[in-house]
């Protein structure tokens, strides 16, 4: 089956709940709504089956992890078939006892697992203690081939790294997709909150520009309290968006409401943009060896 020149994408932005079944029920209803609007590709937010449990370090949260294939892929696969959707899900993967990953998994329209990506950049910041839970990814930056093209799937903290987006583009990705869970500490002043949101959107729009690719970003929304009461919790800023290959905003969701964001993307316009902005042609790969250094000491 050839890749269509254009198709509709849907981003499911929602608040997290502690109840896994309630989260999945919400996802099921949004997948149906997406199909009814002609969507062919759906991106879900980071760790959509639960609250964002990484606000604190608690071994009990490892009970949330699951295998791939496993319960969630078995629930979503029939929906992919029945609704004719490519689904990009985000799971807490149990690889083995004591070995876990933050993993995106892609289900194709025939219900098969087209591939998975394990989050490479793992944060360890106040409210985002992911290094306690997740081993760094070891699958590299390889697009996942589906019936709708080659998906360059990355996850949240990866979004700040131009190297990750570039390597996906160099491996032939047709678009970049980021499931995320990011928000504000409500103790921060409003101007600082706005700077953070602007930076988050700007850096991902820059990935679209630098690589000549559409970018899909699905973030969670709503407030989640710190389970230990050590901070004011996180207000997720929503604002999921889709950008075109020149960084133009094609659609953007509310900052504070659950929303199915639907828009159409072109799979051919990226090549047109790359012909006028040939950044890949003009890269000076003979001078970039120092990029593999942690820092270039003088």
N, C-alpha and C positions, 0 to 999 in steps of 0.2 A: 504494500500500500504506500503510495507516494505521500510525502508531506504536503499538506495544503499550504497555499501561499499566505492565507490569512485564516485565523480562527479566534474564537472567543476564549478568554481565560477567566477564571473565577478565583478570588482570594477570600478565604473564610476567616474573618477577623471576629474573635469572640473572647469573652472573659473565661478564665479557667475556673473549674469547680473541683472540689475534692473528690466528687463522685465520678469515677471513670465512666460508668454507664450513661450518666447524664451528659457528659461531654460528647460521647460517641453518638448519642441520640441527636444532639444538636448538629453534629457533623453530618449525620445521615440526612436530616431535614434540609441542610444547606446544599448537600450534593444533589438532592432531588430538585431543589430550587434552581441550582446551576444548570442542570440538564434542561429544565423547562425554559431557560433563557438562551439555550443554544450553546452553552459552554462545552468545550471539549477537554480542557486541562484545568484541574483544580489544585491550588497550592494551599496547604494547611499551615498553621502557625507552629512555632517550636514547642515541642513537648505538650501537644494538645490534649493528651489523655488525662492530665492532672493539673493541679496547681503547679506553679514554678517552685519546686521543692528545694532549689539550690540557695534559697535565702539563708539557710542555716545548714550545719553539718550534723546529720543524724543518720546513723546506720539503718534505722528502720525504713528509710526511704528506698533502700535498695530493693525492697519488696515490690516496688512499682515496676521494676525492670522486667523485660520479656524477651524471648528469643525472636529472631527473624529467620525464616517464617515463624509465626506464632499467632497468638490470639487476635491482635489487631489486624494483621495482614489477612487473616482468615475471615474477619468481619468485613473488611473493606474490599477484598477481591471480588465477591459477588456483586457489590455495588458498582465497581468499575465495569463489570461485564453488562449488568442490567441497564446502566445509565450511559454506557459508551464513553466513559471518562478515563483519562490518564490522571492518576491521583498521586500527589507528592505529599507523603505523610512524614511525621517527625516523632521518633520513638526513643525511649530509654532502653537501649539494647543490652540484654544480658548475654554476653558472648561465652562466658564460663564463670564458675564461682570465683568471685573476687575480681572479675574483669568485665567492665561495663563501658559503653560508649554512648554518646549523643549522636544518633544516627537518623538520617533521612532515607526513606525507602520509597521507591517509585513503582507503582502498579500500572501496568499498561491496560489498554482497553479490553484485552482478552483475559484479564485477571491475573496474568503472570507477574512475577516480580522482575521488572526490567533491570533493576540494579539498586545499589545502595551507596550512600556516602557517609563516612564517619567524620564528624566535625574535627577539624585539624587544629584550630586555635582554641585553646581552652582557657577562659578567664579565671581569675582568682581575686576578686575585688569585693568590697563590702556589699552584701546582698546578692552576690553572684559567685558563690563558692563552688564552682564547677569542677575544679581540680580534685576535690574530695570524692566526686562521683564518677568522673569520666576519664578514661585513658585517651590520649590524643589519637586521632584517626591514623590509620595505617594503610588506607586504600588509595592515597594520592588524589590528585586533581584530574579525574577522568570523567568526561561527560557520559551520561546514561542514555543509551539509544532506545527510543520509543517510536511508536507509530506516528508521533507528531514532531519528530526531530530529536536532536541530541541535546539533552538538558544538562546544563552546567549547574548542578545543585550544590550549594554551600549552606552553612548554618550560622546564623546570628554573629557571634564574635568574628567569624571569617569575613564579615562584611566590611571591616575596617582595613583589610589588607589588600592592596592593589595586586600583590603577587598572586593571590589565590584566583582573583577574577582573570588576570592575564593568563595564568596557566590553563584555566578552563577554556579560554578563548583560543589559545595556541593549540589545544587538543581538539578543536573543532566544535565547540559548543555553539548551538544556534541561539540560545538565550541563557540568562543567568537567573537563578531562583534562590531566594533567601527566606526560609522560615525563621522568625525571630521572636524573642521575648525581651523587650527592653522598655524601660520607662524611667520616670523621675523618682528621686527621693523628695517627698513633699516638703521636707525642711529646706530645700534649696530655693533661693529667690527666683522669681518669675523670669528675670532676664537670663539667669544661668540655665534654667530649664529650656528656654527658647533657643539658646545657643546650642545646647546638646541636641535638640530635635533637628535644628537646621544642619548641624554637622553630620548627623546620621543620614539625613536625606541627601545632602550634598555629596558625600563620599560615594554613595551607591549610584547616584546619577552620574558621577564621574566615571564609575566602572562602565556604565553604558556608553559614555562618550569615548573613553580611551579604547574600548574594544569594539565599538560599532555594533552593539547587541542590545536587544530589549532586556530589561531587568524587572523582575517581579519580586516584591518584598511583602511578606505577610506577617504582621505583628499582632501580638495579643493586646487586649484592652482590659479596662477594669482595674480595681484596686485589690492587692493581695497583701494581707498583714504579715509582718515578721512573726513567725511562730514563737520565737523566744522573746519578743518584745524589746529587742536591743536597738531597733531602729523604727522609723515611722512607716516601714513597709515600702512597697513599690506601687506607684500609679503608672500602669502601662499606658503608653501614649498613643496606642493604635496607629492611625495615620498610614496604614498599609497603602502601597502605591505601585503603579506600573509606569515605567519610563520607557520611551523609545530609544533608538540607537544614537540619537543626539542629545540624550538626557532630558528630552521633553516629557512633561508629566502627561500621561494619557488618562489616568484616573487616580483618585486618591480618596481614601476612606476617612470617616469621622475619627477624631482623636479619642472619643470616649463612648462610642456605641458599638454594639455588635453589628456586623454588616457583611453582606456578601457583595464584594466589589467585582463588577463584571466590566470587561472592556475587550476590544479586539486588538490583536497584535498582527504585525506583518512579519513573515519569515523571509521576505525578499528585500525589504528596504535596507536591512543591514548591509547587504552587498553594495547597494547604491551609495550608501553613506561612506563605506570604505573606499570606494572609487574616488571620491572627492577629498576624503581625509584618510590617506593611506598610511596610517600610523604603523601598521605591521610591516609594511615595506621599508619604512625609514628607521626602524629600530637599529641602534648601533650595538648589535649583539657581541661585537668584538671588544666592547669596552665595559661590559656589565659583570665581569667576574667577581667583583667585590660585593655584589648583592648577596652572595652566600655567606658573608661575614656577619657576625652579630653587630659589630660596629667597627668602623675603619679608624683605628688609632693613628694619630699623626706622629 
